[in-house]
Amino acid sequence: MLPAIREEFIRSEKTIVVLDDDPTGTQTCYDVTVLTSWRVALIAEELRKKPSILYILTNSRSLPEQEAVDLTLEVGSNVNKAAQESGRQIVVISRSDSTLRGHFPAEVDAIARTMNMQEAVIVFIPAFIEGGRFTLNDVHYIVENETLVPVSDTPFAHDVVFGYKQANLKQWVEEKTAGRIRAEDVNSISIEDIRIGGPQAVSEQLTTCAAGTVCVVNAASYRDLEVVVMGLLLAEKQGKTFLYRSSATFVPIRAGLESSRMFLPRKEDTRLAQGALVIVGSHVPKTTRQLFWLLENGHYRTVEVNVGELLHSEELANRAELIGKQTDGWLANGEDVVLYTSRRLEAGPDPKSSLMINALVSDFLVSILKGLTVRPKFIVAKGGITSSDLASKGLATEKAMVLGPVIPGVPVWQMDAASKFPGILYVVFPGNVGDETALLEVCRKLGG
């Protein structure tokens, strides 16, 4: 079905513009440009190249809600201007977390407002096939130890900023909108609609959705999503307008492209004699297990950044400089280095203060990277906020090429010529992806 979707997409002469609230959303794409800046001229320049997909990294998940809304309004306005300047029609996807963390509905409402899409049906597709996140009977699940676990029964539901109680997505929408949208008013495309009725049944369901309503999409395979896209295309021909809030899997399929075509490292990509650099900021349990497995089964120089001490220190610049010099020495000697934050979660009394702590830690890691003088063989950044800030601030990158995932769900970027380390391979490693051995596997694949 992908070839038919691709043919229809090419005929539409549109570009999918993905506003990504976290850099890990590029995890299913390949040969795609990602921008960490939203200057109108930069977006227009890329749209003139007529790409199928263009990612704009907003990193809004790291911000308090009102700041995220303000940022989204700015980005949306710039995208509108760039589309007009370039003459390119666009399809907008708000990409967010498959474990349901993010600014919903505030962010989607902001996009709808600034891009004049208030009448669009909001199509909600959190299924992330590569990560074992499936939606069945309107309930969103995560596969853990080969068992379907309702997402409300996982640590992600207890996130200090984006926590929730409901795994049924209709009820989740009611919860997140504080009752403004009732569960019984949320539409859904069922697995039966998809697998028995096919694209026509999906299209019929979508065309009955009232303007401005939310429609949940059930899916547990790539094929399910391909059928959904064909149904969406049929409904669009009948005049329906859609604004998407989705996980990463949906993005390439909407353009008729294969999801998650793997990136195979070449020896010349990491031929430098210097050591590799791994920076771990994420504190979710899965990341901690992966970090400990890496350290127990590899040979690494390590630096633990004690978050509790950072919160009470007035010598942050000096600390960052000392760690940077030590790291430079190890890298120059060909030794691999792991910088990681302490594993105890330091949370504030409210969501805003917790985000401020995250920002302080991220800024400290950025300072270390900015101060490095030795180019690493490659860089692995673990965690969404961490990888975003290290790319845009630490490496001063406005643009990168997404080469593809090195393992499922873990994308590799190649930084552009204006970066601090031009052309370096940069791994954006989500905190919640992979098994215990995944971090070690990525480092070994890139290190040869």
Disulfide bonds with the S-S distance in Angstrom:
none
